[in-house]
């Protein structure tokens, strides 16, 4: 268990914008920061971070919360994992009691897989540095590749001994379960036998964006033709090859800072570039590039430079996958190296300044590069040229931006010596085919959108259902924003004059906002109808009674995740441009020239108005149409309530229309 004072230190130290900035490229938007949602694929940023309130909200997925909930949502951490991650990031020493064996057994399956993977990384690294076999074979190999000791340590490189079960025995001896070694693929279990998957290989740990070890790549060093040169961890609960980019953990900050990402093919390409001083580089690890991998980069930058090997065959094969990057609306450049060179070998022998200059001078726009390449391959063969033009236009059709498509069509026309009109017609055919192929899905989406429009325009009755919800939500918002503020409120009291008549007299009295709201709702015997709002309301009132000052970070960390998410939604809604016409629905929105006390009073009066109006409607429905039934008492009550309605309208300074 982590001590409460340690948790509070973590919350006080961690900055939500710094932590989220490691995963999402954020840009200033007034007092807030905006970026693309890390949870859904989107073109326009709807992800918002408030440094002042230390909260975030993703308007696309509906997720939101504080710095810990972001890590729980994005990295699928448990609460303790998120706290430990932040403690490590900010060099905070946690005070905690040691886990018992029973606690370890209760750890969930996913966490157990993470733990055994992290143990494996440390084990392989230790074998590399400290065993005779590791130093003689593994360490020597890395040194031959030109990797320094510092680089080997940075990337956690290791070596798995040339033994059938060296790792498995060590892990079992340390208390790790065979079940999780099997599920991560570190150990292969066959009936009553088990042996190491990566025996006799140098090891490259594959990390998530947050630095957790997900799996491994292992390279064999012998000339065994039966064994694969590179071997990766199998797919598992924590490792999905198509969703991971090698080196993203070490590259993320440099990518965001430099607003560009270099994409290479292999582990050693990434490592060699890092050692040369270029850190904004990741690898697809020999797999065809996927939409999920592109999405990882898209969170950090819109710009990708793909680095190809010098041989033409490999270049032609690799270039096919780049259409996916264009489809994601990203800007793509490509850079190839001289024949016989790859990113690893070229970076190894090229000083940093020269390497940077080479990349800048040789990085070409992808469309221009591809057009030039295809024209060389066509070699004046008209049939080949026709096929290659279609290939070229197909790439352009993937670009969502119409202006960019237009510019590239013009450039293609110039390079390929073909009229723009032919290219435009071909493009139109391809776009139409895409539309036809996606017709069914598009129709479904259109039907859904049409339903939304109809639903939004349907009678006032639909809107009326949500009025009480919005009023109660507004009460919570006021408590969150202004609860501890001291304001002058006008109280109406009954006092006797000289003749003994009881008259209404107004007096100004000072209250904290939360006290005023609490007293008003108590006086009216009102309990919030929405279950979440009721729980938050009671929690807030208790918090204010016990604390002089309201600290949103401290408050959120005490709430259950569901309630914390609701609080974040309320706080971040005011940061977003309102899509609601609140005045039509009689919901009070605070104006700049309005005092807090006026805002509070009007909101409470509006809530009272709604509740009284609902009572009148219930009375109206209870009137019997039978001539023999006496409805006079009900009518008298309705008249009294109508008087209340009129007094509310008078105090609010406007005529209130019926809700029901």
Buried (B, 14 or more C-beta within 10 A) or exposed (E): EBEEEBBEBBBEBBBBBEBBBBBBBBEEEEEBBBBBBBBBEBEEBBBBBBBEBBBBBBBBBEBBBBBBBBBBBBBBBBBBBBBBBBBEBBEBEBEBEEEEEEEBEEBEEBBBBBBBBBBBBEBBBBBBBEBEBBBEBBBBBBEEBBBEEEBBEBBBBBBBBBBBBBBBBBBBEEEBBBBBBBBBBBBBBEEEEBBBBBBBBBBBBBBBBBBBBBBBBBBBBEEEEEEEEBBBBBEBEBBEBEBBBBBBBBBBBBBBBBEBBBBBBBBBBBBBBBBBEBBBBBBBBEBEBBBBBBBBBBBBBBBBBBBBBBBBEBBBEBBEBBBBBBBBBBBBBBBBBEEEBBBBBBBBEBEEEEBBEBBEEBBBBBBBBBBEBBBEBBEEEEEBBEBBBEBBBBBBBBBEEEEBBBBBBEBBBEBBEBEEEBBBEBBEEBBEEEEEEEEEEEEEEEEEEEEEEEEEEEEBEEBBEEBBEBBBBBBBBBBBBBBBBEBEBEEEEEEEEEEEEEEEEEEEEEBBBBBBBBBBBEEEEBEBEBEBBBBBBEBBBEBBEEEEEBEBBBBBBEBEBEBBBBBBBBBBBEBEEEEEEEEEBBBBBBEEEEEBBBBBBBBBBBBBBBBBBBBBBEBEEEEEEEEEEEBEEBEEBBEEBEEBBEBBBEBBEEEBEEBB
